[in-house]
C-alpha cells in the first residue's frame, strides 16, 4: 500500500479578523500537511510532495492564490506555483479562511525516485486587489524509503517531528478540544483511541469522553519483513473533548490545568495549560508582532510531556529539532 494521507474538514470555527494574510500553524483540526503525489515506474515509486495550506486573510476572494516554491535541498523544483484557493466565510467577520490542497510540482517533470529533504516557501496573492505577500511561511521535511509490495521501492514523509505537538481549540459553541499526535502500528496496544484523557484543576476532575477522533493521518505499509500482512505505520492527529457543558465549565473554572492521558496501564502523557477569562492563555511564542506560532485566537499551543510512550517506536529527538516543519527550540520559545 502506498503512503496515504487521510483528511477531515472542520466547520463552525470562529476567529477574529486579521489585517494581513497569515499562514496558520493550526486552527483546531486544520494543520498544514504534506503527502506524496506519485506514479510507479518499473520497481520504484516516482513522486513529488504536495502541500495542504491554510491562511487567514482579510477580504479573501475566490480568485486569490497561494504561491509555493518547492526545493529539493537548494535546487528549485520548477517555477513558483500558483495554487487556487477555496474560501470559507466566518460569521461576523471580514476575515476568511483560504485553503488549498494538493499544491504540488509537476510530477512528470520533477518526479523523484530517491529519499530527499525538501523546503517549501509559501506566500499569498490577492489577485483583484493587486497585493502580494511572499515568503509568509517556510516548511522543511524529509522523505524516507520503505519496501513496497512485490519488491517495489516506495517512499513516505517522516512525521516523527509531530510527536510532542499539542493544541487546544475553543469551538464556536464554547466547547474545548485537545489535540495531540500519536504514532500507531498494526497492534491494538499502539492505538491512540485505546487511551483515556482527563484533566485536573487542583482537586477538581474534568472528565473527557471515552470516544476520540482522528483528524489527520499519514500512513504507509512496509513489506520489508512481511510474512503475510505488512507492517502498518500511521501518524495520527487525535482529538479529545470533555463531557457535559464544557462552555460553562470553562467560564466558571479558571486556573492552571494538568491533563493526563493513560494507555495500557501507564500515565503516558501530560498536558498543561491555563484558563483565564473564558479562554486558554497563549504562551509567549504565540504573542507579539513576530510570533513564532500563528493561529487564530481560538487555537492555543500547549505544553505536552511524554512520560512512557506506548506509540510505535519513533525518534524522540525529532520534535526538539524540527517541530512544526522545521522550527527548532519551539518548547523553549514557548516557555514550556
WOSUL-V613789 format. One record per residue. N is the residue number from 0. OMEGA is omega in whole degrees, 0 to 359 (* if undefined). D_LAST is the distance of its C-alpha to the last C-alpha in Angstrom with 1 decimal. Layout:
N	OMEGA	D_LAST
N	OMEGA	D_LAST
//
This chain:
0	181	38.7
1	177	37.0
2	188	33.3
3	173	32.7
4	178	30.3
5	185	30.5
6	170	29.6
7	183	29.6
8	183	29.6
9	175	28.4
10	173	30.5
11	179	30.2
12	177	26.9
13	177	26.6
14	178	25.0
15	182	26.1
16	177	28.1
17	189	26.7
18	183	29.0
19	177	28.5
20	181	27.9
21	174	24.2
22	187	23.3
23	169	20.9
24	175	17.9
25	166	18.5
26	187	20.6
27	183	20.4
28	173	22.2
29	172	23.1
30	174	21.2
31	184	22.8
32	175	24.4
33	167	27.1
34	185	29.8
35	168	33.1
36	190	36.5
37	168	39.1
38	179	42.7
39	175	44.3
40	183	46.7
41	182	48.6
42	183	46.2
43	168	43.0
44	171	40.6
45	192	40.6
46	163	37.6
47	175	35.6
48	175	32.1
49	189	32.0
50	176	29.2
51	190	28.3
52	183	26.8
53	179	25.9
54	164	26.4
55	188	26.5
56	173	29.7
57	177	31.8
58	176	35.3
59	179	34.8
60	185	38.1
61	177	39.1
62	171	40.6
63	177	37.4
64	168	35.9
65	179	32.7
66	181	33.3
67	174	31.9
68	180	32.7
69	175	32.2
70	163	32.2
71	191	32.8
72	176	31.4
73	183	32.9
74	177	35.9
75	173	36.1
76	182	37.0
77	181	39.6
78	176	39.5
79	181	36.8
80	173	36.8
81	188	37.5
82	182	36.0
83	183	37.3
84	164	35.1
85	185	35.4
86	178	34.6
87	178	33.6
88	173	34.3
89	184	31.9
90	175	33.9
91	183	34.3
92	174	32.7
93	174	34.0
94	182	30.8
95	174	31.1
96	177	29.3
97	189	30.8
98	167	30.5
99	176	32.1
100	173	32.4
101	178	34.0
102	192	33.7
103	170	35.1
104	180	37.3
105	184	40.9
106	183	41.1
107	183	44.7
108	191	44.1
109	181	40.6
110	181	40.2
111	174	38.8
112	179	39.6
113	173	37.1
114	185	33.4
115	173	31.7
116	185	28.6
117	169	28.5
118	179	27.1
119	177	27.7
120	184	27.8
121	177	28.3
122	183	29.7
123	180	31.5
124	175	35.2
125	194	36.8
126	183	40.3
127	180	42.6
128	179	40.8
129	180	41.0
130	180	37.4
131	180	35.2
132	183	31.5
133	171	31.0
134	179	27.9
135	178	25.4
136	178	23.2
137	181	23.3
138	172	22.6
139	179	23.1
140	183	23.9
141	172	26.4
142	181	29.2
143	178	30.5
144	172	33.9
145	183	35.0
146	176	38.4
147	180	39.9
148	175	42.9
149	177	46.3
150	179	45.0
151	176	43.3
152	180	40.3
153	184	37.5
154	175	34.0
155	174	30.7
156	179	27.3
157	183	24.7
158	180	21.7
159	180	19.7
160	179	16.9
161	185	16.4
162	189	15.3
163	180	11.6
164	179	11.9
165	185	12.0
166	161	13.3
167	178	15.2
168	175	18.5
169	183	21.0
170	183	24.5
171	178	27.5
172	175	28.8
173	179	25.7
174	179	24.5
175	170	21.0
176	175	20.1
177	184	17.1
178	174	17.0
179	180	15.9
180	177	17.7
181	175	19.9
182	187	22.5
183	171	25.9
184	182	29.2
185	184	32.7
186	181	32.3
187	183	31.4
188	181	29.0
189	182	26.5
190	180	26.9
191	182	23.8
192	179	26.3
193	182	27.3
194	180	24.1
195	179	23.5
196	170	20.6
197	182	20.5
198	181	18.2
199	173	18.4
200	188	18.5
201	180	19.8
202	176	23.1
203	178	23.3
204	179	23.0
205	184	22.6
206	176	24.5
207	181	23.9
208	174	26.7
209	181	27.8
210	175	28.4
211	180	25.7
212	175	26.3
213	183	25.4
214	170	25.3
215	173	25.1
216	174	26.3
217	186	27.1
218	174	29.6
219	175	32.4
220	181	35.1
221	183	35.6
222	187	39.2
223	183	38.9
224	186	39.8
225	170	41.2
226	188	44.2
227	178	44.1
228	178	40.9
229	174	38.5
230	179	34.9
231	176	32.7
232	186	29.2
233	170	27.1
234	185	23.6
235	179	23.2
236	188	20.9
237	175	21.3
238	185	21.0
239	183	21.4
240	184	22.9
241	174	23.8
242	174	27.4
243	183	29.5
244	184	29.1
245	182	25.4
246	178	26.1
247	179	27.7
248	183	25.0
249	180	22.3
250	188	24.6
251	186	25.5
252	174	22.3
253	176	19.6
254	183	16.8
255	185	13.6
256	168	13.9
257	178	13.3
258	184	15.0
259	175	16.6
260	181	18.4
261	179	21.3
262	177	23.8
263	176	26.7
264	181	26.4
265	169	22.8
266	197	19.7
267	184	18.0
268	172	14.7
269	180	12.5
270	185	10.7
271	175	9.0
272	178	10.0
273	175	12.5
274	179	16.0
275	179	18.0
276	176	21.5
277	181	21.7
278	175	18.7
279	184	15.0
280	180	13.1
281	172	11.7
282	185	8.4
283	179	9.6
284	178	10.0
285	183	12.5
286	180	14.5
287	184	17.4
288	181	20.3
289	181	18.6
290	179	15.4
291	183	13.9
292	184	13.9
293	175	17.1
294	167	18.0
295	183	20.4
296	186	19.5
297	185	19.8
298	185	17.0
299	175	13.2
300	184	10.4
301	180	8.3
302	175	5.9
303	175	8.5
304	177	9.6
305	186	13.0
306	183	15.2
307	187	18.8
308	176	19.1
309	182	22.6
310	165	22.5
311	185	25.0
312	179	24.1
313	179	21.6
314	184	20.0
315	179	16.7
316	185	15.9
317	181	16.7
318	181	13.4
319	183	11.9
320	190	15.3
321	177	16.1
322	176	13.8
323	177	15.7
324	167	18.9
325	180	18.2
326	180	15.0
327	173	13.7
328	181	10.3
329	183	8.7
330	180	5.2
331	180	5.8
332	179	7.7
333	182	5.6
334	183	3.8
335	*	0.0
//
